Amino acid sequence: MAAQTVVAPRPVPRPDRSFYASGKAFGRFGMRAFRPQVMAEAHSHGHIEFNWLTAGRLDYVLDGQPFGVGANRLVAFWAGIPHQTVAVHEADAARQINIYLPMDAFLEMQQLGRLTETLMGGGVIALSPDCAGLDLLERWHGDYRSGHALRSDLVRTEIGTMFRRAALTGWETLLPPWLETQGTAGRTATPTRHVVRMVRHIVENITDPLSAEDIADVVGLHPNYAADLFTKVMRVSVQKFVVRMRLIRARSLLFDGKLSVANVAIEAGFGSQTQFYEHFRKAYGMTPRQMRRETIA
């Protein structure tokens, strides 16, 4: 019997090549490979951003704090904090590879512990060489550029595994999280600092009832003022952010398949089944049961 050649499915175009979303809170997954360059101004977007430089060095500023990116190390930071490349050194023939992991997808990753706290606290880290190398990044970039949805999904899964390895083996801190240095002059009451605290509180307590008063208490502000700050920095309201994180949690639990749909709603923090179905259908265009059936099939 003649051997058969298995041909991979043709690439399926997907919309997340436009990974910069209009709002800061939730970007789309993406990758870029380009020549390093100075940025005209600082910007922010809804990702955990990874930078890899093949040669030379970059000087960065994150929320006014300088740090350097050297060659052949994978550097990560929360891009929701304003950041800017201010200088490029000895990188004429270099390439820069960037990965943009949606912030809500990162926050849903389990078992990262101190790593999550470091990035969400404004820290910048460099992963160890055993976590990622140029060959792996090139493969990921090829998978992403293929336009094939499953290949891109594999990349995101492998990024999660990489983060879990880093959480176990450690990392180098290039810029310490400034939430730990509360006595640092001039950095104790910035809008970004308050919002970081609110985001962390929401994520850590997503299964509990979360009132505007509870969230504002974390930063010691009036609920209306805290809500306005959150919306100004994140470009999304506190209420919408909470719903989005609960939906991400619910989707993960549905894929896991261990809980009934009713219990998924409870574990994701929704107050009622009706509320859960309404938000879920609006976000994903199908009911939770339909999504579970499609996943199992």
C-alpha positions as CSV (number, residue, x, y, z in Angstrom):
1,M,0.0,0.0,0.0
2,A,1.5,3.3,-1.0
3,A,2.4,5.8,1.7
4,Q,0.2,8.8,2.0
5,T,1.5,12.3,2.5
6,V,-0.3,14.3,5.2
7,V,-0.8,17.9,4.1
8,A,-1.3,20.6,6.7
9,P,-4.5,22.6,6.5
10,R,-4.3,25.8,4.5
11,P,-3.7,29.0,6.6
12,V,-6.9,30.6,8.0
13,P,-6.7,34.4,8.1
14,R,-7.5,35.8,11.5
15,P,-8.2,39.4,12.6
16,D,-5.7,39.6,15.4
17,R,-2.9,40.7,13.1
18,S,-4.2,44.1,14.2
19,F,-3.1,43.4,17.8
20,Y,-3.2,47.0,19.0
21,A,-6.8,47.4,20.2
22,S,-8.5,50.8,20.4
23,G,-8.5,50.5,24.2
24,K,-5.6,50.1,26.6
25,A,-6.9,47.3,28.7
26,F,-7.3,44.4,26.2
27,G,-5.0,44.1,23.2
28,R,-4.9,41.2,20.7
29,F,-2.2,38.6,20.5
30,G,0.5,39.4,18.0
31,M,4.2,39.2,17.1
32,R,6.5,41.5,15.1
33,A,10.1,41.2,13.8
34,F,11.6,44.6,12.8
35,R,14.7,46.8,12.8
36,P,15.1,48.4,16.2
37,Q,14.3,52.1,16.3
38,V,13.8,55.0,18.7
39,M,10.2,55.8,19.5
40,A,9.0,59.4,19.0
41,E,6.9,59.3,22.2
42,A,5.8,56.9,24.9
43,H,2.8,54.8,24.4
44,S,0.8,52.1,26.2
45,H,-1.4,49.2,25.2
46,G,-3.1,46.2,26.7
47,H,-0.4,43.5,26.7
48,I,2.4,41.9,28.5
49,E,5.2,42.8,26.0
50,F,8.3,40.7,25.3
51,N,11.3,42.1,23.5
52,W,14.2,40.1,22.0
53,L,17.2,41.9,20.4
54,T,19.6,39.9,18.2
55,A,22.5,42.4,18.7
56,G,23.3,45.7,20.4
57,R,21.4,47.3,23.2
58,L,18.2,49.4,23.7
59,D,17.6,52.1,26.3
60,Y,14.0,52.2,27.5
61,V,12.0,54.3,29.8
62,L,9.0,52.8,31.7
63,D,6.8,55.3,33.5
64,G,9.8,57.6,33.8
65,Q,12.2,54.9,35.0
66,P,15.2,53.9,32.7
67,F,16.3,50.3,32.0
68,G,18.4,48.6,29.3
69,V,17.6,45.7,27.0
70,G,20.6,43.7,25.9
71,A,21.0,41.2,23.1
72,N,19.8,37.5,23.3
73,R,17.6,37.9,26.4
74,L,13.8,37.8,26.4
75,V,12.6,40.8,28.4
76,A,9.1,41.2,29.6
77,F,7.0,44.1,31.1
78,W,3.4,45.3,31.4
79,A,2.9,47.5,28.3
80,G,-0.2,49.2,29.9
81,I,2.4,51.4,31.7
82,P,3.7,54.1,29.3
83,H,7.0,53.0,27.8
84,Q,9.4,54.3,25.1
85,T,12.6,53.2,23.4
86,V,14.8,56.3,23.7
87,A,18.2,55.0,22.3
88,V,19.5,52.2,20.1
89,H,23.2,51.2,20.5
90,E,25.4,49.1,18.1
91,A,22.3,47.5,16.5
92,D,22.7,48.5,12.8
93,A,22.3,44.8,11.7
94,A,20.1,43.7,14.5
95,R,16.5,42.6,14.5
96,Q,14.0,43.1,17.3
97,I,11.3,40.4,17.9
98,N,8.3,41.5,20.0
99,I,5.5,39.4,21.4
100,Y,2.3,41.0,22.5
101,L,0.4,38.8,25.0
102,P,-3.1,40.2,25.9
103,M,-3.1,41.3,29.5
104,D,-6.3,39.5,30.4
105,A,-4.8,36.2,29.0
106,F,-1.8,36.7,31.2
107,L,-3.8,37.5,34.3
108,E,-5.7,34.2,33.8
109,M,-2.5,32.2,33.8
110,Q,-2.3,30.1,36.9
111,Q,0.7,29.2,39.2
112,L,2.8,32.2,38.3
113,G,2.9,33.7,41.8
114,R,5.6,36.2,42.3
115,L,6.1,36.7,38.5
116,T,2.6,38.1,38.1
117,E,3.1,40.4,41.1
118,T,6.4,41.7,39.6
119,L,5.1,42.5,36.2
120,M,1.8,44.0,37.5
121,G,3.8,46.0,40.0
122,G,5.7,47.8,37.2
123,G,8.8,45.6,37.2
124,V,10.8,44.5,34.1
125,I,12.3,41.1,34.0
126,A,14.7,39.1,31.7
127,L,14.0,35.4,31.4
128,S,16.8,32.9,31.7
129,P,18.2,31.3,28.5
130,D,16.7,27.9,29.3
131,C,13.2,29.5,29.1
132,A,13.5,30.9,25.5
133,G,16.0,31.2,22.7
134,L,16.1,32.7,19.2
135,D,15.1,29.4,17.5
136,L,12.0,29.1,19.6
137,L,11.0,32.7,18.9
138,E,11.6,32.2,15.1
139,R,9.3,29.2,15.2
140,W,6.6,31.1,17.1
141,H,6.9,34.0,14.6
142,G,6.5,31.6,11.7
143,D,3.4,30.0,13.4
144,Y,1.9,33.4,14.0
145,R,2.5,34.6,10.4
146,S,1.1,31.5,9.0
147,G,-2.4,32.9,9.7
148,H,-3.5,29.5,11.0
149,A,-5.6,29.9,14.1
150,L,-4.5,26.6,15.7
151,R,-0.8,27.4,15.2
152,S,-1.2,30.8,16.8
153,D,-3.1,29.2,19.7
154,L,-0.2,26.8,20.2
155,V,2.1,29.7,20.5
156,R,0.0,31.2,23.3
157,T,-0.1,27.9,25.1
158,E,3.7,27.5,24.9
159,I,4.1,31.1,26.2
160,G,2.1,30.1,29.2
161,T,4.4,27.1,29.7
162,M,7.4,29.3,29.3
163,F,6.1,31.6,32.0
164,R,5.4,28.7,34.4
165,R,9.0,27.5,33.9
166,A,10.3,31.1,34.6
167,A,8.1,31.1,37.8
168,L,9.9,28.0,38.9
169,T,13.5,28.7,37.8
170,G,13.6,32.4,38.4
171,W,14.5,35.5,36.4
172,E,16.7,38.6,36.4
173,T,15.1,41.8,37.5
174,L,16.0,44.7,35.3
175,L,13.7,47.2,37.0
176,P,12.2,46.4,40.4
177,P,8.4,46.6,40.8
178,W,7.7,50.0,42.3
179,L,4.8,48.8,44.3
180,E,7.4,47.4,46.7
181,T,9.1,50.8,47.1
182,Q,6.3,52.8,48.5
183,G,8.6,55.3,50.0
184,T,10.2,56.4,46.7
185,A,9.7,60.1,46.4
186,G,7.2,61.2,43.8
187,R,5.9,57.8,42.9
188,T,3.4,57.0,45.6
189,A,0.2,58.5,44.2
190,T,0.4,58.3,40.5
191,P,-2.8,57.2,38.6
192,T,-1.0,54.2,37.3
193,R,0.0,53.0,40.7
194,H,-3.6,53.3,42.0
195,V,-4.9,51.4,38.9
196,V,-2.3,48.6,39.3
197,R,-3.5,48.1,42.8
198,M,-7.1,48.0,41.7
199,V,-6.4,45.6,38.9
200,R,-4.5,43.2,41.2
201,H,-7.4,43.3,43.7
202,I,-9.9,42.5,41.0
203,V,-7.9,39.6,39.6
204,E,-7.1,38.1,43.0
205,N,-10.8,38.3,44.1
206,I,-12.6,37.7,40.8
207,T,-14.8,35.0,42.2
208,D,-16.1,37.2,45.0
209,P,-18.7,40.0,44.8
210,L,-16.8,43.2,43.8
211,S,-18.4,46.5,44.6
212,A,-17.1,49.9,43.5
213,E,-16.6,50.7,47.2
214,D,-14.5,47.6,47.8
215,I,-12.3,48.3,44.9
216,A,-11.8,51.9,45.9
217,D,-11.0,51.0,49.5
218,V,-7.9,49.2,48.2
219,V,-6.4,52.6,47.2
220,G,-8.1,54.7,49.8
221,L,-10.0,56.8,47.3
222,H,-13.6,57.9,46.9
223,P,-15.4,55.3,44.7
224,N,-16.3,57.8,42.0
225,Y,-12.8,59.2,41.8
226,A,-11.3,55.7,41.8
227,A,-13.6,54.7,39.0
228,D,-12.7,57.7,37.0
229,L,-9.0,57.1,37.4
230,F,-9.4,53.5,36.3
231,T,-11.3,54.4,33.2
232,K,-8.7,57.2,32.3
233,V,-5.7,54.9,32.6
234,M,-7.3,51.6,31.2
235,R,-9.7,53.1,28.7
236,V,-12.4,50.7,30.0
237,S,-14.7,51.0,33.0
238,V,-14.1,49.0,36.2
239,Q,-17.4,47.2,35.6
240,K,-16.4,46.1,32.0
241,F,-13.0,45.0,33.2
242,V,-14.5,42.8,35.9
243,V,-16.9,41.3,33.4
244,R,-14.1,40.6,31.0
245,M,-12.0,38.9,33.6
246,R,-14.9,36.8,34.7
247,L,-15.6,35.7,31.1
248,I,-12.0,34.7,30.6
249,R,-12.2,32.7,33.8
250,A,-15.5,31.1,32.7
251,R,-14.2,30.2,29.3
252,S,-11.2,28.5,30.8
253,L,-13.4,26.5,33.2
254,L,-15.6,25.5,30.3
255,F,-12.6,24.1,28.3
256,D,-11.5,22.3,31.4
257,G,-14.8,20.4,31.4
258,K,-14.9,19.4,35.1
259,L,-17.7,21.7,36.3
260,S,-21.3,22.0,35.2
261,V,-22.2,25.2,33.3
262,A,-24.1,26.4,36.4
263,N,-21.1,25.9,38.6
264,V,-18.9,27.6,36.0
265,A,-21.0,30.7,36.4
266,I,-20.6,30.6,40.2
267,E,-16.8,29.9,40.1
268,A,-16.3,32.8,37.6
269,G,-18.0,35.2,40.0
270,F,-21.3,35.8,38.2
271,G,-24.2,36.6,40.5
272,S,-26.8,34.7,38.4
273,Q,-27.2,32.3,35.6
274,T,-29.2,34.9,33.6
275,Q,-26.4,37.4,33.9
276,F,-23.8,34.8,33.0
277,Y,-25.6,33.7,29.8
278,E,-26.3,37.3,28.8
279,H,-22.7,38.5,29.1
280,F,-21.3,35.3,27.6
281,R,-23.5,35.3,24.5
282,K,-22.7,39.0,23.9
283,A,-19.0,38.4,24.2
284,Y,-18.6,35.1,22.2
285,G,-21.7,34.9,20.0
286,M,-22.9,31.6,21.5
287,T,-24.0,30.1,24.8
288,P,-21.7,28.5,27.3
289,R,-23.1,25.1,26.4
290,Q,-22.6,25.6,22.7
291,M,-19.0,26.6,23.3
292,R,-18.4,23.5,25.4
293,R,-19.9,21.3,22.8
294,E,-17.8,22.8,20.0
295,T,-14.7,22.4,22.1
296,I,-15.4,18.7,23.0
297,A,-16.3,18.0,19.4
